Amino acid sequence: MNSTSFTLHFSGHETFALRYGWLNKAYTTLNLNEKNIEKQVVELGVGKNMVNSIKYWSDISGLVPLQNKEDKKLSYETKLGDIFEKFDPYLELNESTWLLHYFIQKRFNDLTFSRWYFNFSNKQIFDKSELVSDLIDWLESTDLKVPSLATLQKDFDCFLLCYSKRLSGKKLNEDTFISPLNELNLIYQIESHKFKADLLEQKNLPVQVFLYCLVDYWKENLIESPTISVDSVSTNPGSPGRLYRLNNAAVDYFLNQCALIDDRFKWTDTLGMRSLACDQIKEINLEELLSNIYRGKIENE
């Protein structure tokens, strides 16, 4: 890996996890070009630190607020705004939560702690000190500047607040319900300071969501290839198999299902070659795939 391909983004969230309603509020209310922080405090109804955190999560998720739609300077944009506008205005559906996770984590060359973990770490059981140490080793091995230990620890804390199911005795801690990303059950606490992130079947992941993310990844990273292998979907940074922490059997299943729901794709499992083929990958319309995810789920459709 070439160190020049990475930027570091280990701060900016003020250690606030992404909270329910923040992105909806950002989409409808936030103006990224507003310099008057006091005005934004009033408009968003939160404190100064939370205003900065909302801006961070808007940026990291690729959300472009309504008031900034014509701003060509924004460096990262996903279809999150379209989801708010057309399909799920309060980000309530399971499909939207899976997509939100993908949008946040797929930009692996702009590193946050969570992006590093989902895209580059293979550790399934970890504690804070172990994972921070692993990240430092990884940064050094790729000739990247290592931020302060305090910065990395705070980013780890935010990562866990977003994703981990925490237990207090036998009851769920109230912190569990801070972030919608908790609902995905990708990380959970197994001991007081130990956490686990299994590779699973992810049965709550809709096939249409997987197909959208697969095509998005394929078009961005392997556009000249008419086939995509199980291994690349399982292990490559930015791939849906890796970001959704799917085991090999699950990747097989989802790729097979993609061929069943869309005849432009052909699944091959012969002579040890397990892959999905699509001769039309350049022409496939991501907006059409996004609409298919929400078909039948929109009121009064």
Secondary structure by P-SEA (a helix, b strand, c coil): ccccccccccccccccccccaaaaaaacccccccccaaaaaaaacccaaaaaaaaaaaaaacccccccccccccccccaaaaaaaccccccccaaaaaaaaaaaccccccccaaaaaacccccccccaaaaaaaaaaaaaaaccccccaaaaaaaaaaaaaaccccccccccccccccccccccccbbbccccbbbbcccccccccaaaaaaaaaaaaaacccccccccccccccccccccccccccaaaaaaaaaaaaaacccbbbbbccccccccccccccccaaaaaaaaaccccccc
